[in-house]
Amino acid sequence: MSVAPDWLAGADRSAPWPQLSVLVAGIGVSGFAAADALLQLGAAVTVVDGKDGPGERDKATLLEILGARVRLGADAPDSVPAGVQLVVTSPGWAPATGLLTSAAAAGIPIWGEVELAWRLRAGPRPAPWLLVTGTNGKTTTVRMLASMLTAAGLRTTAAGNVGTPLLEVVAAEPGYDVLAVELSSFQLHWSSTVQAHSAAVLNVAPDHLDWHGTLTGYSAAKGKVYQGNQVACVYNVADPVTEELVRAADVQPGCRAIGFTLGIPAVGMVGVVDDYLVDRAFVAERVNSAAELARLSDLQPAAPHNVANALAAAALARAYGVPAAAVRDGLRAFRPDPHRIALVATVGEVGYVDDSKATNPHAAAASIQAYDRVVWIAGGLAKGADFDQLAEAVRDRLRGVVLIGADRAVIADALARHAPDVPVVTVDRTDTEVMDEIVAQASRLAQPGDTVLLAPACASMDMFVNYGDRGERFAAAVARLRAARGG
C-alpha cells in the first residue's frame, strides 16, 4: 500500500493533487461528484461500485472519458488496491464494508464527500456553513433556513444531504454568501476538519443502527456537527442528548449554546409565547425582553414538530445576523417538500395525510401527536428500530392501525404489549399495487373527524422505490377512494 503524503492532512484546493492516487467508493450522486472534482484537480482516480446497472454504466462512461478508471459489479474489489493513498467514500457505505475496513487497517485516510468539499472551498473568503443534522426534520429546517437567508437578501442555497451536492456548490461562480447545509450521520461520520459558523442538532433518536452499530456511535456522529463551531451551537431543550453533545464539543472561544423550545424561552433561547415565535438569545435586552420573529400562523403546517424546525432555523439565521423581519418573511415564503405531513384529501369527514417521509419511530410519533384521533398506516423496513416507546406514547390517539411491509410483525408485537385494545389490521401483500387495499382498510376503521395518517416509521424499499413513491401511491389510492364515493 502507498503511504499518504504529509501534505494530505492539511490539503485544500491548492494542494498538489496530481501527485495523489484516490479511490472513490460509490458511483451515485456523491461519488460521481467526488470523482469529477478530483479529476478536475488532476488526481489519479479509481471509482468502484458493486452495482452494475444501466445508470452506473452511464456514469462510468462519462468518468472514463474524463480520465477515471471505473470498476463495477463483479470487477469491484473487496479491498483497497495497491497504490491508493486516499479513499473518498459515499455516505451509504458503512464503516464495516470490506473495502473501507481494509483501508482503515492499512492506515489510508478515509474522507466523505463533505470532508472533500470543505477542503475544496474556493476563494479567499469561502462562504460560511450553517449546519443542520438530527434524526428528523433536517430537510425542512434547512429549507426554512435558506428561505430566511434569501429573505435577508443573501445569496444562498440549501445543499449537502438535500439539494445540490456540496462539491458543486463550493465551486460555483459567483460564490455564495452563506450556505444552509443538511448533513446526515453518515456524512458526519466521515468528516473531520469541517468547522461551521453555527450548527444545530434537532433531535437524536435510534435510527440507522444497522449502519452505526450502536446508538452511542450514531449520537457521536451527530455530535461532530458542533466541533469547531464559531458562533452558536443550537440544541433542542426537549432532547437532553442534544445539549449533552454541545457540552462535549470543542468549539471556538465565544461560541454560545442556544436552546430552542416549544415553551416560553429562558434567556439565551428561542421559543414560543402565546402565538408568537420569539428570540431571547440574539437581542441586546434579552434578560428583560424578547424579539418577535413570526406568528404561528406564518407556518404551514403549524404542527408542533414543524414549529420546532422553524425555531431551530430561526436560531441559526439569527446567529448569522438575519433580521427578525427576514425570519418572518422566510417562513411565510416557505413551502414544505412533498410527503411531509401533507393533507391529500378529505373524504367523508376523514382527513387523509401523507407523511411518508416519517421513516423512523421518532418521526412517526411527532406526526401522530399532531392529530387528536388517528388511523395509523405503518410498516416497512424497520432498520433495527424498536417500537415499544412509540406504541406507548401514541396509543391514546389511535383509532386503529393498518400494518404493512416486511417488518410489520415487529410493530404488531409492540402494539400488543402497549396498546392491546387498539384494532390492528395486517395487510400481508407486499406488491406495489396493494395501496388501494391499505387505504380501504384504513377508511373502514376511521370515523368522522379522524385522520388516516401514512407515517410508516419504517423505510420503504421493501415494497416501493422510495418514500416518495410510497406517498404518491397513497395519494393516488385516496383519490380513487374519493372518486368512488362521489367526493
Summary of the structure (lengths in Angstrom):
residues: 487
radius of gyration: 23.5
end to end distance: 67.8
largest distance: 71.6
contacts: 1770
relative contact order: 0.08
helix: 39%
strand: 19%
